[in-house]
Amino acid sequence: MVKVFVLMCLMVCGPLLGQAQTDDFAKLHLLIGKWKTQRAAGTIYEEWTQKAPGELIGKSYMVAGSDTTQLETIRLFKEGAQIYYVPKTAGQNNEAEVVFTLKSVEKSKFVWENPAHDFPSRIVYNLKAENAIDAWIEGSLNGQDKRIDYLYTRVKLK
């Protein structure tokens, strides 16, 4: 009897779980466009485009005066029922991608984690509005908990 109940639950809820992931990925399309945040060293820009129906590509760079420095490239994609955030950061991890797995979604707040990575081990994007994103990275650095916030606003194209 229990096996029948579990099987029935999987048959009813399974497609709904896949639908939730699809809906969650659709929410991430708000990222498409150009964003900026001001830092002491300059302005960080993050640009997102859609590469395929289940994949967004991002890049971030800093502009300080007349200098532009590439910071990272990012692949954000859905594979099966999972959504991955995969950055490749300039000068880190031997230029290799680091895979972060989506752990939770609350409304428009997405949390990706990779507990095996030194810093950060968590990446969060809170899509607050059409023109505002609160993002942060956090984890342990040199034995201390650390969090770095990035308050992005959308760059209006002329």
N, C-alpha and C positions, 0 to 999 in steps of 0.2 A: 504494500500500500504506500509506504514512504517513497519507494522508487518511482511509483507512478506519479505521485505528487511532485517530486523533484523534476521529473521529466516534463510534466505539464508546465511547471514554472519556467523551465528553460525554454520551452517552445513558445510561451507567451512573452516572457521578458527578454529573451535573447535578441530578437529583432529590435526591441525598444532600446537596448543598450547600444547596439550599432547605430541606431538613429540618433541617440544622444551624442555620440562621438562625432557624427556627421554634422549635427547642429552646432556642436562646440567648435568644430573647425571652421564652419561658416562664420561664426562670430569673429574669428581671427582675421577675416578679410578687412575688418576695420583698420588693420595695420597698414594696408596698401596706401602708399604715398610717402611723403617726406616729413620727418619729425626732427625737432631740435631741442636741446637742453643746454643751458649755459653752465660752464664749469670755470674754475679759477684759471685754468690753463688755456681755455678757449671754448669754442662751441662744438658740441658733439652733434652730429647729424646721423640719423638712422633712416634708411630708405628701403621700402618694401615693394616688391612686385610679385605678381602671380606668374609662376612658371608653368603650372599645370593645375587641373581642378583640385588636386589634393596636395599642392605644394606651393609654398611662398618662399621667396628668396630675399634675404636682407643683407645690407652692408652698413657698417658704421665707420665713421671717420671723424677726425677732429680738425677743425680749422682754427688756426691761431695766427692772426695777421695774414701774411701771404703764404703761409705754410699749411699744407694739407697732409695729414697722416692717416693712412688706412689702419683701422683698429681691428675689425673682424668682418668675416662673412658668415651668414647664417642660413641654414636650411631648416625650414619649419614645414613638416610634412606629416600626413596621415598614412599609416601603414597598417592594414588590418583594422583592428579596433583601437589602435594606439596613436597618439600624436607625439611627435618628437621635435625637440628644439636642439639643433646641432650646429654649434658655432665652431669656427676655425679662427683662432685669435693670433694676430701677427706677433711673432717672437715668443710664443708660448707653446708648450706641448709638442715640440718639434714640428710645428705647423700642421699637426694632425687635428682632425675633427674630434670633438668631445660630445658624446651622446647624452642628452638629458631626456628623461621620460616624463610625460605628463602624469602627475600624481593626483591633482585635484582641480576642479573647476567649480567656482561659486559665482553664479551669475556671469560676470565678465572678468573675473580674476582667475588667471591661469598660473598654476604652480608646477614647474618642472624640477626634477631632482636627479642627481647623480651622486649618491653618497660616497662612491669610490674616488671622486675627483677632489683634489686638495681645496682649491678655492676658485670659483664658488662651487658649492655643492647644491645650491638651490637658485633658480631664476624665476622671478615672478613678474608677470605683466598684468596690471589692473587697468583694463580699458574703461576709464572713468566716463568718457564722453566722446563724441565724434572728434573732438579736437584736443583731447587730453589723455595722456597715459602716465600712470605712476608705475614705474618699473624699478626693480631692485635686484641686486645679487647679494647672497649671504652665505655664510659658512664659517668654518674655523680657519684662521690664518695665524700661524705661529702660536698655536694653542689658545688663541683668543677668538671669541665670537665677533664677527665683523659683518656689517651691512653697508652697502653703498647704494644710495638712491639716485634715480634718474627720473626727473619730472619733465616729460616731453610734451611739447605743444606742436600741433600740426603746422607745417609751413604752407602757407597759402600760395598756390602757383598763380603767377600773373598772366 
